[in-house]
């Protein structure tokens, strides 16, 4: 396919430029330079007067797990409610690629998401990175595991208040206990040197945390309030772990601490009611404030809390509150791609990356603009 004469917003260069885009075998071969058709069967898409963007990326979603229609009309497959600590769960095993919300998201220009468990549990399992098309999770999947979900604040307390967790210090203690047990298990396993008689009995929970302890997977830490954000960072430092802060609602209140910690942050969902005390300080100014402080900022929907297709609208509301428009675009493209470890494939229009392209008739962060075409892996899926 050749896309002709589009105004290209590649998420790398601040200023857009007019040019052609050449796609071969699902990859971007040329971006910006003039391209002449050499094959009579070459598909030509005339984009003169239109805008081309990278497919939008959401670093934190529950699409495909929290089924469209809710717990009664859809599936309740995103939280395990019988065990507060279940790192052995894998989001890919609940992901339903035929969820009706997925084509809606695709029509809004969202092509890649990190989807996974909710925040009922101190440890909830792994998120996966998927493209929003395909009939099986294997067809949609980019990476089977991009982070280990953990949660602080009100949600674990609310869900397990009558069982085992009624205070923030309890949540933190349970996470430390799980990480300490897993570290001991890992060291004993390594010390056994393959000797089956010395190797500890297989423990699925402990095995699931070994990639976290080795730095192969980050903790994907649900934290709204400033004290919860700092507890997450403190525990990660204690154990020498990688971490990303998810939601970061009060991040603007602790900018210096976040800057010192230098952690990736995913901000949102902001287009919601303050449904609990830890959301009282949520603000559309937060993404811009953290971006200007030098942090890597992603804007998220937490879909279906905000429907997935409104990700670019959320970026637009951050711009309205003072965020630089180009940085807001990066917050729904290259930054979330980096946040979830798939920036080698998606998030910008650069040669060698997947041909995931959104073509619009205007700025997608403005609600009056329309998505005209969506291309994923070189396939025209929306037109």
N, C-alpha and C positions, 0 to 999 in steps of 0.2 A: 504494500500500500504506500502511496505517496499522498501526504497532506500538503496542499498547495496554499501559499500566501496567507498563512495564519499569523496573527500577532502572538508571538510565543512568550509565555511567562514561564521560564524554566525552573524557577525556585533557587537558582544559583546567582544569576545576574539581577541586580535590582531593577534595571530598566528593561522593559519588554522590547522585542525586535521582530520585524516581519521576515518570514522565511518559510522554507519547506521542511517537512519532516519525512524521512525515509525509514520505512519499517521492513525488516526482513526476518522471517522465522520467529516472529514475536518479539524481536529486539529492536531498539533504536540504533540505526546505522548512521544516520546523519540528522543533525538538528540545526536548522538555520540556513544552511547553504542551499542554493538553487539546485533542484533535481529534475532532470529530464527523464520521462518514461523510456525504458529500453525494451520493455516487454509489452506486446499489444494487449495482454491479459492483465496488466498491472491495474489494480484498483486505484482510482484517483478520487480524492475527496477535496473538493473546492472549498477552502475555508477563508476565502477573501472576505474581510469585514468581520471575521469571527476571532475568538481568543482561544488559544490552546494552553492548557495547564497540565501539570502532572496529575495523575489520579490522586484524589484526596485520601489521606491516611488517618485513621483514628487509633491512638495508642491504648485506648481503654474502652472496651465495649463488651456487652453480653449478648449481642445479636447471635442468633442461632442456638443459644442456650436458654435464654429467657424468651420463650416462644411468643410470637405475635398473637394477641388475644388474652394474654395474662395467664395466671395459674389455673383458671377455670377453662378458658377457651383454648389455651395453648399448653405448653409443657412447662413444668417447674423443674428444670434440670440444671440450675445454676448454683444451688446451695445444697450441701449435705447437712441435714438438720439433726443428725444422730451422733455426731462426733465433732467436737470443737477443734480438733487438731487432725487434719487429714491431708497431709502433703502428698500422699500417694495417688490422689485423684488427678486425672488428666482431662483438661477441658476438651480435648479432641474427642473424647468418648461420649460427650453430651452434645457436641456441635451438630446441628441439623441443617444441612445446606439448602434444604427446600423450605426453610422458614419464609413465610410470605413477606417478612420485613426486608429480606435481602434484595429482591429486585427493586423495592422502593429506594433503598439506600443507593443502589447502583444508578438509578435514574437521577439521583441527586449528585452524582459524580464521585461518590465514595467507592473506592476500588479495593482497598486493603484495610483490614482491621486486626487488632489483637483482641481476641475474644476468650473469655474464660470464666472461672467461678466468681460468685459474688463475695460479699464481705461478712457473711454470718459467722465465719470461723476464724480463729487466730491464724491457722494455716489452712488454706482452702484448695490447694492444688495448682497445676500449671495452666498458664495461658498459652494459646497457639496463635500463630500469624496466618491469616488466610486471605485469599482473593475472594471477592464476593460474586462468584459464579461457580458452576459445576454442580453435579448431582451427588457427589460423594465428598467426604472430608478429604480423602486422599487426593482428589482432583483439585480441590480448592487450596490445600495447605501449602504454605511457603516453608514454615518451620513448625514442627510439632510442639516445641516448648520454647517460650521466649522469656519466661519469668515465673517465679513461685509466688503466688498470691498470699499475702498476709494482711491482717486487718487490725487496726487500733480503734479506740474510741467507742462510740455508742453501739455499733452494730453487734459485735460479739457479746457485749454486756446485755443488750436487749434480747438477743436470741437464746442466751444461756443463763439468764439471771437466776432462774430457779434450779439450775443444775450445778454449775461449776464456775461461773464468772460474773461477779457483780461489781467489780472495781477495775479501774484502769491499771493499777499495779498488778492485778491478777492476770490480765491479758499479757502484760509484759513478762511476767514470771513464766507463764505457760510457753511463750515463744522461746525464752532463754532455756527453759527445761528441754524443749524439743531439740534445739540446736546443740545443747550440751550432750544430750543422749546420742544424737547423730554423730557428733565429733568423736565421742568415745567409741561408738560402733565402727566408724571409719578407721580410726587408729588401730583398733584391735584386728580388724579385717586386714589392714596393710601389714601389721606385725606377723600375722599368720603365714604370710608369704605363700598362699595357695594351699597350705596344709589343711585338708578338710577337717581334721580332728581338732585343729586349733581355731579355725574360722568360726566366728559367732553365727548362731542360727539366723537364717535369712529373715530380715525384717523389712517389709515393703515401705513402711513409713521412713525408716532410717535411710534406706537406699535412695528414696526420692530426694532427701536433703543433701546427699553427698555432692551433687553438682552445684548446689548453693554454697556449700562450705569450700569447694574448690574454686569458686569464682566463675564457674561456667554458666550459671544462671543468676540473675539478680533477684533479690527480694522485691516483689512488686507491692509496695506498702500502701495500703488504703489508710490515709490519714488526713483529716480535715482540720482539726484544731491545732494551734501552734505547739502545744505541749505534746500532742501525739506525734507530730512531725519530728520533734526533737527526740522523743523516745525511740522512734524508728531509726533515726540517724545514729543515736547513741548505741543501740544494740548492734547495728551493722558494724560500727567501729569496734565494738568489743570483740566481735567474732571475725573481723577482717573480711566483711562481705561487701559485694556490690549491692546497690540499692537504687530504686527509683521511687519518687514520691508521687503517689496517685491522688488526685483531687486537690490537695495543697490549698484548701480554701482560705486559710489564714496565713498563707505564705507571705503576703504583703506586710504582715505585722512583724516578721522576723527575717527581713531581707538580708541583713548582715550575716546572720547565722547560716542561712541557706547558701549565701555566696561563699562563706568559709568552707562549708561542707562540699560545695561544688557537685551537687547531685542533679540529675535530670528531673524535671518536674512536669507533670501532666495536670493541667488546671481545668476543673469543671466537675460536674455539670452545673453551669451557672444559670441557665434559663429554666429555673425551677423555683418553687416555693421553699422558704426556709422551714423544712419539715421537722427539724430537730435543732436543739440548742447549738450544736457545733457548726451550724450553717449560718448563724446570725450575722457573721461578718463577711459573707460572700459578696464579691464585687466584680463587675466587668473590668475594673481597673487592674486587677491582680495580674493577668498575663502580661500586660504592658510594663508594669512596675518590675516584675521579675526579669523580663527580657532586657530592660534597660540596665538592670544590675549585672547583666552578663551571663545569666543562667540559660541553659537550653530548655526552652519552653514549648510544650505541646498543648493544644487546646483539645479537649475531649467532650464527648456527649454522654458517656456512661450509658449508652443506648441499652434498653429502651427508655431510660429516664428522660433523655431528650431523643426523639426519633433520629435514627442514624443519618437520614438524608439532610438533616439541618446542621451538620457539622460546619459547612462554610458560612452559614448564617451566624453561628456562634463566633466565628472569627470576625465577621463583620461587626458584631456588637462589641467585641474587644477593641476594634478600630474606632468605633464611635466613642468609646471610653478613653481613647488616647493612645492606643497601640499603633506603632508604625504599620502601614498597610502591607509592606513587603514582609516584615517580620511576622505579621499575622498569617500571611500566605505560607511562610515557612513553618508556622506552628501547626498547619494541617497538611503538610507535605513532607519535607525533608527532616524536620525535627522529630516528628513521631516515628518516621522510618528509622532514624538513629536510636530513638528511645527503645524500640522493640527489636533492634538488631537486624533490620532488613534493608538498610540504606544502600547496600551494594546492588540491590535489585529495583527498588522503588523509591519514590519521594522526590525525584527531580527528572527533568528531561535532559538526559546526558547519554552520549553514545555508549552502547554496551548494556544499558539498563533495559528492564522489561518495558515493552511498548504499552504503558498504561497512560492514557491521555483523555482528558476531559475537554471538550470543545463547547464554548458558550457564546452567547450573543452579547455578553457584557461581563462586568465584574461579578463573579459568583458569590462574593460576600455581600452583595446588595440583593435584596429579596426579589426585585423586579426582573433580574436577569434569569435567563432560561438556559438549561443544559440542552444542547442540540445533538451531541454525539458523545458516546462513551466507548472507548476502546480499551480492552484489557488483553494483555499478551498478544497484541496485534489483531485481535478479533473485534469487529464492530458489534457491540452487544446492545447499545441503545442508539436509536436514530429516529 
